[in-house]
Amino acid sequence: MTDRRASRAADRTDAIMRSTLELARENGFAKLSIEAVAARSGVGKHTVYRRWPSRGLLFLDSVLSLNTGGLDHPDTGDVVADLREVMTRAADLLGRPPWGPLYRDLIGEAQHDPKVAAALNQRFIEPQTANTLARLRAARDQGQIAPDFDLDLAMEILSGPLYFRLLITQEPITHAYIDRVLEAVFAGMGPVA
């Protein structure tokens, strides 16, 4: 009996998150309501509120349920190539629906809801940052980066231009742009001869 109940709960959760994403794509996050999600997913709004105390946290879980696989850094021995690989995959992911528009809305909501901001940082931003920092540390240990270079600053310099384009100018994040960012960053990060 417990397995059947757990299966029904999982099915309801999937239906609620799927409905959330559908409605957000159709109307934007600003017009998303718990009532509309409940109606579309065929559950009562109390069922939604029992799982998520706010529409922002529901939206966060729904967006993060989308597959973002492939954003872990390889270590081929060439840090620039490895960073380029992950950055271009991220740019491709953010450059098209459903991820790009939904992620922009999620970041917008995080500016107004501290709980969404904290959860987004903990569940997505911090793991991505840790993965990049681990790759940069390995590169430093291998002599590909100057030993005294500030890796936290490097991470911020690498991600800043991408978020600038994604959120401020809404210019495309092209592979050529990523190459320019990497070239500029690594001109100052290389080992001193």
N, C-alpha and C positions, 0 to 999 in steps of 0.2 A: 504494500500500500504506500509506503513512504517513497519508493522509487517512482511510482506513478504520480504522486503529488509533486515530487521534485521535478519530474519531467514536465508536468503541466505548468508549474511556476516558471521553469526555464523557457517554455514556449511562449508564455505570456510576456515575459521579459523581452524576448526576441521580438515579439509582435509590437510591443510598446516602443522599443528603440527603432525598429524599422519604420513605424509610423511617424516617429519624431523626425527621422531623417527625411522621409518623403515630404512631410509638411514643411520642414525648413527649406528644402530645395524648391518647393512650389511657391511658398509665400515669404521666405526669409525668416530669420530667427525673431525679428521684431514682432511678427504677427503670430508666432507660435504660442499656443495656449495648451495647458494641461487638459482642458475640456475637449479640445479638438483631437489631441493625441488619444485620449481615452475613447472617444467616439470612433476614430479610425481603427484603433486596435481592438475594439470590441470588449473593452473592460470598463469598470466604473472608475471615476476619477480618484476615488479613495484608494483603489488598487495602485494607481500611479503614485499618489502621494505617500503611500506606505513604503515604497521603494526609494523615491526621490523627494526630498523636502522642498525642492524648487525646480522650476523649469530649466534653470541654468545648469544645475547638476545633472538633470536628465539629458540635456543637450550634450554636455561634456561626455557622459558615458556613451551616448549614442555615437558621437563623432569618433571617440577613441575606440569604438568597437570595429570601425572600418580597418581594413588591413593596411598597415604601414610597413609591412615586411621589407627587408632589404635596406634598412637604414643603419645597420651595424657596420662598423668600419673593418674592412679587410686589412691585413698586414702583409703586403707583397714585398716590403722592403723599400718602397717608393712612397713616402708620405704624401707628396703632392698628388700622385696618381690615385692613391687611396682616398684622400679627401675629395678629390674631384669626382670620383665614382659615387660617393655618398651624396655629395652636394648636388650633383646632376639628377640623381634619383629623387632627392627631396624636391628639387625644383620642378621636375616632371610631375610629381605627385601634387604639388601645390598649384601647378599651372593649369590644372583641368578639374572639372567636376568629377566626383562630388567633393573631393577633399579640399580643394582650394577655397571655394566660396564658404564652405562650412567651417573651415579652420579660421578664416578671417572673422566670421561671425562669432566663433568661440572666443577668439582673442578680444574682440570687442566686448563681449559679455564679461570677460575676466577683468576688464577695466572698471566695471561697476559692481561686481560681486566678489568680495574677498575670498569666499569659500570656493568659488569656481577658479579664481586665480591660483589659490593654494593647491587645489587638486590638479589643475593643469600643470603647474610647476612640478609637483611631486610625481605625477604619473607619466608625463611626456617630456617636458623641457629638461628636467634634471637627469633622467636616464640618457637622453640624447647628448647632453653636455658631458656627462661622465664618460660616455663611449668615445666622444671626440677627444676629451682630455687624455684618456688612456692611450689613444692612438698617437697623440702628440708626445706623451711621455715616452712611449716606445721609440718614436723617431728621435727624440733627444738622446735617449740611451744608446741608440745606434749611431749617433753622431750626425744625424741629418739636420738637426736644429741646434743652434748655439746653446750651450749648457746653461746660460744665465737668462735665456729668453723667458718672459713671463707668459706661461701657457694659458692662464686664465684670461689674460688680455688677448692672446692670440685667438682663443675661442670666441670672445666677444667681437673681435675684428672680423673674423670669418663669418659669423652669423648676422652681424649688424647690417651689412649691405643687402642681404637677402630679405630680412624683415623690412628694411626701408622700402625696397621695391614692392614687396608683397602688400604692405599696409599703408604706405604713405603715397608713393607715386603710382602704384599699381602698374608699373611697367613690367613687361615680361622678364622673368629670371631665365635668361638664355644660357646655354652652355658656354657661349663666348664670354658672357658677362662673368660667369663663374671662373673661367680661365683668367680674366683680368684681375679679379679679386685675389685669386691664389698667387698670381705673379706678383702683385703688389705686396701681399703679406709676406711671401717667402723671400722677397728681396731683402727684407729686414730681419728674417728669422734664420737665415742660413748660417752655418758655422763660419767663423772667421778663419781665413786662410793663413 
